[in-house]
Amino acid sequence: MGKRRNPPRRQPAPLSFASSRRVEVGPDGYDYEVKAVAASRAAKTYRCPGCDHEIRPGVAHVVVWPADVGESAVDDRRHWHTPCWANRANRGPTRTWS
């Protein structure tokens, strides 16, 4: 009887947000980068510009910024509740990017 061979082990994929990042065209015609934040990675409190309520630690949400500024432009990022971002065309934001 020959030696039993184990299949090669797969390396886990590196932790990255690249797969959860997308570009969306907003109702204003501009492109926005949208990145999902898992509940396990949501560690701070933010204020959602869609409803003006807090996004508490441990709540999954999205981070959005204008596509033309790049991800490193921290001042241009906004944290939104996922439903608020999805329904932003139906009601205007309570805050603007300016």
MIZA-794162 format. One record per residue: residue in three letters; z, x, y of N, C-alpha, C in turn. Coordinates in steps of 0.02 Angstrom, whole numbers. Layout:
N
+------+--------+--------+--------+--------+--------+--------+--------+--------+--------+
! code !    n.Z !    n.X !    n.Y !   ca.Z !   ca.X !   ca.Y !    c.Z !    c.X !    c.Y !
+------+--------+--------+--------+--------+--------+--------+--------+--------+--------+
!  ala !      Z !      X !      Y !      Z !      X !      Y !      Z !      X !      Y !
...
+------+--------+--------+--------+--------+--------+--------+--------+--------+--------+
This chain:
98
+------+--------+--------+--------+--------+--------+--------+--------+--------+--------+
! code !    n.Z !    n.X !    n.Y !   ca.Z !   ca.X !   ca.Y !    c.Z !    c.X !    c.Y !
+------+--------+--------+--------+--------+--------+--------+--------+--------+--------+
!  met !      0 !     42 !    -58 !      0 !      0 !      0 !      0 !     44 !     62 !
!  gly !    -43 !     28 !    109 !    -49 !     68 !    170 !      6 !     53 !    220 !
!  lys !     10 !     95 !    268 !     59 !     87 !    322 !     39 !     27 !    366 !
!  arg !     87 !    -15 !    381 !     74 !    -74 !    423 !     66 !    -53 !    496 !
!  arg !     13 !    -77 !    527 !      0 !    -59 !    596 !     20 !   -116 !    641 !
!  asn !     56 !   -100 !    692 !     74 !   -150 !    742 !     20 !   -152 !    795 !
!  pro !      5 !   -212 !    820 !    -45 !   -215 !    874 !    -18 !   -179 !    936 !
!  pro !    -62 !   -152 !    976 !    -38 !   -117 !   1036 !     -2 !   -166 !   1082 !
!  arg !     50 !   -142 !   1113 !     88 !   -184 !   1160 !     52 !   -186 !   1227 !
!  arg !     52 !   -246 !   1255 !     23 !   -253 !   1321 !     75 !   -236 !   1373 !
!  gln !     53 !   -202 !   1424 !     97 !   -188 !   1480 !    102 !   -251 !   1523 !
!  pro !    162 !   -269 !   1546 !    167 !   -328 !   1590 !    129 !   -315 !   1655 !
!  ala !    100 !   -368 !   1680 !     64 !   -362 !   1743 !    113 !   -343 !   1798 !
!  pro !     93 !   -300 !   1844 !    137 !   -282 !   1900 !    151 !   -344 !   1942 !
!  leu !    212 !   -346 !   1969 !    229 !   -402 !   2013 !    187 !   -396 !   2076 !
!  ser !    151 !   -448 !   2089 !    106 !   -448 !   2145 !     95 !   -519 !   2168 !
!  phe !     82 !   -527 !   2232 !     67 !   -593 !   2258 !     -8 !   -604 !   2262 !
!  ala !    -48 !   -554 !   2241 !   -120 !   -560 !   2248 !   -147 !   -622 !   2214 !
!  ser !   -120 !   -639 !   2156 !   -146 !   -697 !   2120 !   -126 !   -763 !   2152 !
!  ser !    -73 !   -762 !   2191 !    -50 !   -825 !   2222 !    -72 !   -830 !   2295 !
!  arg !   -117 !   -786 !   2315 !   -140 !   -785 !   2384 !   -211 !   -813 !   2388 !
!  arg !   -223 !   -852 !   2440 !   -289 !   -882 !   2448 !   -304 !   -889 !   2522 !
!  val !   -367 !   -901 !   2538 !   -388 !   -914 !   2606 !   -409 !   -988 !   2610 !
!  glu !   -383 !  -1022 !   2660 !   -400 !  -1093 !   2671 !   -426 !  -1101 !   2742 !
!  val !   -471 !  -1148 !   2750 !   -496 !  -1165 !   2817 !   -452 !  -1222 !   2842 !
!  gly !   -422 !  -1213 !   2900 !   -379 !  -1264 !   2928 !   -419 !  -1318 !   2963 !
!  pro !   -386 !  -1374 !   2980 !   -420 !  -1428 !   3016 !   -447 !  -1405 !   3084 !
!  asp !   -421 !  -1350 !   3109 !   -444 !  -1323 !   3173 !   -505 !  -1278 !   3165 !
!  gly !   -529 !  -1269 !   3102 !   -588 !  -1229 !   3089 !   -574 !  -1155 !   3077 !
!  tyr !   -512 !  -1133 !   3087 !   -494 !  -1063 !   3077 !   -474 !  -1051 !   3004 !
!  asp !   -483 !   -989 !   2981 !   -462 !   -969 !   2914 !   -389 !   -947 !   2915 !
!  tyr !   -352 !   -966 !   2863 !   -282 !   -947 !   2856 !   -270 !   -918 !   2787 !
!  glu !   -233 !   -864 !   2784 !   -210 !   -837 !   2721 !   -148 !   -876 !   2702 !
!  val !   -144 !   -896 !   2639 !    -88 !   -935 !   2614 !    -61 !   -900 !   2552 !
!  lys !      3 !   -886 !   2553 !     35 !   -851 !   2496 !     93 !   -894 !   2471 !
!  ala !     93 !   -909 !   2407 !    148 !   -947 !   2377 !    209 !   -902 !   2369 !
!  val !    268 !   -929 !   2383 !    331 !   -893 !   2373 !    370 !   -932 !   2320 !
!  ala !    384 !   -900 !   2264 !    421 !   -933 !   2210 !    493 !   -942 !   2231 !
!  ala !    525 !   -993 !   2204 !    595 !  -1007 !   2220 !    639 !   -946 !   2207 !
!  ser !    625 !   -909 !   2155 !    666 !   -851 !   2138 !    659 !   -795 !   2189 !
!  arg !    606 !   -795 !   2229 !    595 !   -743 !   2279 !    611 !   -765 !   2350 !
!  ala !    629 !   -829 !   2357 !    645 !   -857 !   2424 !    718 !   -842 !   2439 !
!  ala !    730 !   -791 !   2480 !    798 !   -767 !   2490 !    826 !   -781 !   2559 !
!  lys !    785 !   -804 !   2606 !    808 !   -814 !   2674 !    796 !   -886 !   2695 !
!  thr !    827 !   -906 !   2750 !    816 !   -972 !   2779 !    762 !   -966 !   2833 !
!  tyr !    714 !  -1012 !   2831 !    660 !  -1015 !   2880 !    656 !  -1085 !   2907 !
!  arg !    621 !  -1094 !   2963 !    610 !  -1160 !   2992 !    536 !  -1178 !   2984 !
!  cys !    523 !  -1233 !   2950 !    455 !  -1256 !   2937 !    424 !  -1283 !   3001 !
!  pro !    366 !  -1258 !   3022 !    334 !  -1284 !   3083 !    304 !  -1353 !   3073 !
!  gly !    297 !  -1376 !   3011 !    269 !  -1441 !   2998 !    317 !  -1498 !   3009 !
!  cys !    381 !  -1487 !   2989 !    431 !  -1540 !   2994 !    491 !  -1521 !   3036 !
!  asp !    495 !  -1457 !   3055 !    550 !  -1430 !   3094 !    617 !  -1432 !   3057 !
!  his !    615 !  -1436 !   2990 !    676 !  -1431 !   2950 !    680 !  -1362 !   2918 !
!  glu !    739 !  -1344 !   2895 !    749 !  -1279 !   2864 !    718 !  -1276 !   2795 !
!  ile !    694 !  -1217 !   2778 !    676 !  -1200 !   2709 !    732 !  -1155 !   2685 !
!  arg !    773 !  -1180 !   2641 !    833 !  -1144 !   2619 !    815 !  -1092 !   2566 !
!  pro !    859 !  -1041 !   2557 !    849 !   -993 !   2502 !    845 !  -1031 !   2435 !
!  gly !    801 !  -1007 !   2392 !    793 !  -1037 !   2327 !    743 !  -1095 !   2325 !
!  val !    710 !  -1108 !   2381 !    660 !  -1162 !   2384 !    590 !  -1131 !   2387 !
!  ala !    549 !  -1149 !   2338 !    480 !  -1125 !   2338 !    443 !  -1152 !   2400 !
!  his !    399 !  -1111 !   2429 !    363 !  -1131 !   2488 !    301 !  -1087 !   2496 !
!  val !    266 !  -1092 !   2551 !    208 !  -1049 !   2564 !    218 !  -1012 !   2630 !
!  val !    189 !   -953 !   2633 !    187 !   -914 !   2695 !    115 !   -914 !   2717 !
!  val !    104 !   -928 !   2781 !     36 !   -937 !   2808 !     29 !   -895 !   2871 !
!  trp !    -31 !   -865 !   2879 !    -46 !   -828 !   2939 !   -121 !   -830 !   2951 !
!  pro !   -143 !   -823 !   3013 !   -214 !   -822 !   3028 !   -248 !   -764 !   2990 !
!  ala !   -304 !   -778 !   2957 !   -337 !   -728 !   2915 !   -361 !   -668 !   2954 !
!  asp !   -375 !   -677 !   3018 !   -403 !   -622 !   3056 !   -352 !   -571 !   3079 !
!  val !   -287 !   -583 !   3070 !   -237 !   -535 !   3094 !   -212 !   -490 !   3038 !
!  gly !   -223 !   -508 !   2975 !   -199 !   -467 !   2919 !   -127 !   -481 !   2903 !
!  glu !   -108 !   -465 !   2841 !    -41 !   -480 !   2816 !     14 !   -441 !   2852 !
!  ser !     -2 !   -383 !   2879 !     49 !   -342 !   2910 !     73 !   -369 !   2978 !
!  ala !     39 !   -419 !   3004 !     59 !   -448 !   3069 !    117 !   -497 !   3057 !
!  val !    176 !   -471 !   3050 !    235 !   -510 !   3033 !    248 !   -566 !   3083 !
!  asp !    237 !   -553 !   3146 !    250 !   -603 !   3198 !    205 !   -664 !   3192 !
!  asp !    149 !   -657 !   3158 !    102 !   -713 !   3152 !    113 !   -755 !   3089 !
!  arg !    159 !   -734 !   3045 !    171 !   -772 !   2984 !    217 !   -831 !   2996 !
!  arg !    203 !   -885 !   2962 !    245 !   -945 !   2964 !    261 !   -968 !   2894 !
!  his !    323 !   -987 !   2882 !    344 !  -1013 !   2817 !    344 !  -1089 !   2821 !
!  trp !    307 !  -1121 !   2776 !    299 !  -1193 !   2774 !    324 !  -1220 !   2708 !
!  his !    353 !  -1281 !   2709 !    363 !  -1317 !   2646 !    293 !  -1329 !   2618 !
!  thr !    284 !  -1324 !   2554 !    218 !  -1333 !   2524 !    188 !  -1401 !   2541 !
!  pro !    225 !  -1457 !   2536 !    195 !  -1521 !   2555 !    178 !  -1526 !   2630 !
!  cys !    218 !  -1495 !   2672 !    203 !  -1496 !   2744 !    137 !  -1460 !   2758 !
!  trp !    126 !  -1403 !   2725 !     63 !  -1367 !   2734 !      5 !  -1409 !   2707 !
!  ala !     13 !  -1439 !   2649 !    -40 !  -1479 !   2619 !    -59 !  -1539 !   2661 !
!  asn !    -11 !  -1567 !   2698 !    -23 !  -1627 !   2738 !    -28 !  -1613 !   2813 !
!  arg !    -38 !  -1551 !   2832 !    -38 !  -1533 !   2903 !    -92 !  -1567 !   2943 !
!  ala !   -147 !  -1587 !   2912 !   -201 !  -1621 !   2948 !   -182 !  -1693 !   2965 !
!  asn !   -135 !  -1720 !   2928 !   -114 !  -1790 !   2939 !    -62 !  -1797 !   2993 !
!  arg !    -29 !  -1743 !   3010 !     20 !  -1744 !   3064 !     20 !  -1675 !   3095 !
!  gly !     24 !  -1672 !   3159 !     22 !  -1608 !   3194 !     84 !  -1568 !   3183 !
!  pro !     78 !  -1502 !   3188 !    138 !  -1461 !   3182 !    184 !  -1471 !   3242 !
!  thr !    249 !  -1462 !   3230 !    297 !  -1469 !   3284 !    301 !  -1405 !   3325 !
!  arg !    275 !  -1350 !   3298 !    273 !  -1286 !   3333 !    203 !  -1258 !   3328 !
!  thr !    185 !  -1215 !   3374 !    119 !  -1185 !   3372 !    126 !  -1111 !   3360 !
!  trp !     71 !  -1077 !   3350 !     72 !  -1005 !   3338 !     86 !   -966 !   3401 !
!  ser !     75 !   -993 !   3457 !     85 !   -956 !   3521 !    157 !   -943 !   3536 !
+------+--------+--------+--------+--------+--------+--------+--------+--------+--------+
